[in-house]
Amino acid sequence: MSFYLNPRIIEDLREAVIQSAYLQKEVDKFNLVCAVMDRLDSASRYLNDHSEYPKDESQYLAFMAYACMICDSHDALRLVVLGTKEKDETEKEADKEHKILGDIFMKEPFSLSEDAITGDNTLFKYVRAISFAHPYETSRYSFLKRTNLPHMSPMTIVANKFNPIADKPGCICIWIYQSDGKTLRLNIPWKSLLEYIQSRYDAISVKTDWIKDKLDAQIAEWKTHRIDRTGTVPEILQRIIDLIHERYELFPKTQEDDCLDSKAWTIHELLRDYTLKLSDLSNKTSVERYRKAISDAIPDLCDIIDDVGDWDEVSDRFLFAHPKTMHPGCDYELEKIHGMRSGDYQSTYRGRPLAADFAKGFAGKWVNIDAQNMPVEEIQLLANVACYLEAQEVGEKE
């Protein structure tokens, strides 16, 4: 068979998780699904690079360790998405299927009947336990209850010229001790293991579909909550912030955190820019032009929020304007200006001198920045105003 674990399956899962606010609002579940995705990344890479028949037992056990990460991911994803470890009826029916590993156990040394055989998932768990000798004594599987004899394995054998006792080429031979003194040899074709692991990996797409279904239902519900567009611009911006918090935030909106830790931080910044009092009234004309543009953008912003879209399309116009006339080093100056925090000596110690340098460029045409004495928030507002107005002027001239 052609063995290949397609990375796109994990990419689709990650995209669905990132878009799913209901997962992000539950920290434990979000951490779990992120850990699972990272493990799936490393497991799929390793298995794709080591799908050839192993050279020795160490290679086989390493392969199985990564394979188990993939198989175990289903239980974790079920817990994250559905909130339970219990399988639904569809999964229970799928667990009864023994299309891949069943034939192996219907032959010697087990010779199980069609009625006694269990599903591939249970059979793989037995292979896993007996391969790793963890637990050492294996008797909990239903298909072993007919003998009630615990199984223990001293080794797994890879068929090569150094292992003449291996039964069949292309198979992993697992020696098994029974408590009645018998020794069994279970031969598992390598291609069967690959086929089973491939099937479990591909089935992750089903869990992704679960997440997408919940996301679609969540978005449909969100679209029933429309922004009230009456009142002042600050009131509307605050309603948008409250709704974003309600939809996405990990913590209650009443928690006094830095707004930059919030998913609504760009709207927080627009609200600040719109309401901040000026210490230098010579900047009033330019600031009012900037604020008028924010006011004019409110209908577009509300439409995007109502449609559960990306509001950064609007906020970026004001907070990340980059005029073509920016001088060398301007990006760095802006980075440090917006990195300043009131009361943080280190950030202001570095940021204020760079704000003074920024004021000497095109900013001086639009605003007056007193880099040493103005409040940090006012400097940041004036930097946004200067960049926005300059970008508008340059665009109009082109």
C-alpha positions, -999 to 999 in steps of 0.1 A, spaced: 0 0 0 10 36 -4 15 50 31 13 88 35 -1 109 63 -13 140 46 -3 172 67 -34 189 53 -55 169 76 -38 185 107 -38 219 90 -76 216 85 -80 207 121 -59 236 133 -78 261 111 -111 248 126 -98 251 162 -84 286 157 -118 297 143 -137 280 171 -143 305 199 -162 280 221 -129 260 224 -108 291 232 -132 301 260 -124 268 279 -87 269 287 -82 233 296 -99 220 264 -80 246 243 -47 235 258 -55 199 253 -64 203 216 -33 224 210 -12 197 226 -28 170 205 -23 190 173 14 195 181 18 158 188 1 149 156 25 172 137 55 154 151 40 120 149 29 123 112 64 136 102 81 108 120 59 81 106 61 94 70 99 93 73 100 58 89 73 38 71 98 13 57 100 -21 74 121 -15 106 156 -28 109 153 -39 145 131 -39 176 141 -4 186 129 11 153 96 -9 156 89 4 191 97 39 181 73 37 152 46 23 175 51 51 200 43 77 174 15 56 160 -1 55 194 -1 93 195 -23 93 164 -46 66 177 -50 82 211 -58 116 196 -93 104 189 -102 101 226 -87 135 234 -105 152 205 -138 136 214 -134 150 250 -126 184 236 -154 187 210 -182 167 226 -172 171 263 -173 133 269 -151 102 266 -181 81 257 -183 71 221 -215 78 201 -234 50 183 -215 57 150 -181 52 167 -193 22 186 -204 6 153 -170 15 137 -152 -1 167 -168 -35 157 -152 -34 123 -122 -57 119 -113 -52 82 -76 -47 87 -63 -66 118 -92 -91 122 -78 -117 97 -45 -119 116 -63 -129 148 -85 -154 130 -54 -174 121 -28 -192 143 -20 -188 171 -53 -173 182 -77 -188 157 -106 -166 168 -140 -172 153 -160 -145 136 -182 -142 167 -153 -140 191 -133 -114 171 -133 -78 183 -128 -46 163 -96 -34 149 -92 -6 175 -93 -32 203 -70 -55 185 -45 -27 180 -46 -18 217 -37 -55 224 -8 -53 200 3 -21 216 2 -35 251 20 -67 242 46 -49 221 56 -24 249 51 -49 277 29 -23 293 12 -37 312 34 -67 315 4 -90 321 -24 -86 295 -57 -103 302 -83 -76 301 -92 -80 264 -125 -98 258 -111 -122 231 -87 -136 257 -114 -145 282 -121 -178 266 -88 -191 279 -85 -167 309 -48 -170 305 -27 -138 309 -3 -130 281 33 -116 286 58 -108 259 96 -110 263 104 -95 229 93 -84 195 113 -98 165 120 -81 132 127 -105 104 162 -100 90 193 -121 85 203 -116 121 170 -131 134 166 -166 119 139 -173 145 116 -148 129 87 -166 113 77 -146 83 95 -119 63 76 -86 63 60 -93 96 66 -82 132 68 -114 153 57 -109 189 66 -137 213 39 -143 239 42 -164 270 9 -178 283 6 -187 320 0 -223 311 35 -225 299 28 -223 261 47 -199 239 28 -182 211 41 -163 181 19 -136 167 29 -124 132 16 -91 122 22 -80 86 39 -46 85 16 -35 57 -14 -42 79 0 -20 107 5 8 82 -30 4 68 -45 6 102 -25 37 113 -34 53 79 -71 47 86 -69 62 121 -51 92 109 -75 98 80 -104 95 105 -92 127 122 -111 145 95 -143 133 111 -134 151 143 -126 183 123 -160 181 108 -175 179 143 -157 212 152 -168 228 119 -204 218 126 -203 233 161 -186 264 146 -214 268 120 -240 265 146 -222 290 168 -219 316 140 -255 312 131 -264 319 167 -241 349 168 -256 364 137 -289 367 156 -272 393 180 -270 426 161 -251 457 172 -274 485 184 -262 514 162 -280 541 181 -262 565 203 -227 581 202 -196 566 185 -180 557 219 -212 539 230 -213 519 198 -176 510 201 -182 499 236 -211 477 226 -188 461 199 -161 454 226 -187 439 249 -200 416 221 -165 405 211 -158 397 248 -190 377 250 -182 357 219 -145 351 222 -129 360 255 -113 335 279 -120 358 309 -150 379 319 -149 414 304 -150 429 339 -115 416 346 -90 445 346 -64 433 321 -44 452 296 -67 457 266 -38 444 244 -45 409 259 -80 411 245 -92 398 212 -110 432 209 -78 452 215 -80 470 182 -115 483 190 -102 493 225 -75 513 207 -101 530 184 -122 539 215 -92 554 232 -82 574 201 -118 587 198 -122 597 235 -87 608 247 -85 644 259 -57 664 243 -32 683 263 -21 704 233 -51 719 215 -30 728 185 -35 692 175 -73 695 176 -80 700 139 -59 670 128 -73 648 155 -109 658 146 -103 648 110 -90 614 122 -120 610 145 -144 619 118 -130 592 96 -135 567 125 -171 579 129 -177 574 92 -164 538 94 -188 528 121 -215 514 97 -189 492 80 -175 481 113 -210 472 126 -218 453 94 -186 432 98 -194 424 135 -230 415 126 -217 391 99 -191 376 122 -163 389 99 -128 402 105 -131 437 121 -94 443 116 -102 452 80 -116 485 94 -94 490 125 -62 485 106 -69 516 84 -65 537 115 -40 518 137 -16 505 110 -16 531 83 18 531 65 23 561 42 48 557 14 66 587 26 78 570 58 115 577 64 141 550 72 137 537 107 101 549 110 87 514 115 111 508 144 101 542 159 64 533 157 70 499 172 86 515 203 60 543 205 32 518 206 51 495 229 52 522 256 31 516 287 22 542 313 42 536 345 66 513 328 100 531 330 119 508 307 94 511 278 90 549 281 128 554 286 133 538 251 101 550 235 102 587 242 134 595 224 122 576 194 89 595 195 109 627 193 127 613 162 93 603 147 80 639 153 108 653 131 96 635 100 63 638 82 45 637 115 54 674 121 32 683 92 1 671 110 7 671 148 29 685 175 43 658 197 60 668 229 78 634 234 92 642 268 61 656 285 29 643 269 11 612 283 20 580 266 -15 574 253 -16 609 237 17 603 219 3 570 205 -29 587 194 -9 615 176 13 589 159 -18 572 145 -33 605 134 -1 615 116 3 582 98 -34 581 88 -35 616 75 -2 613 56 -14 580 40 -47 597 30 -28 626 14 -3 605 -4 -32 583 -17 -52 613 -30 -21 626 -49 -16 593 -67 
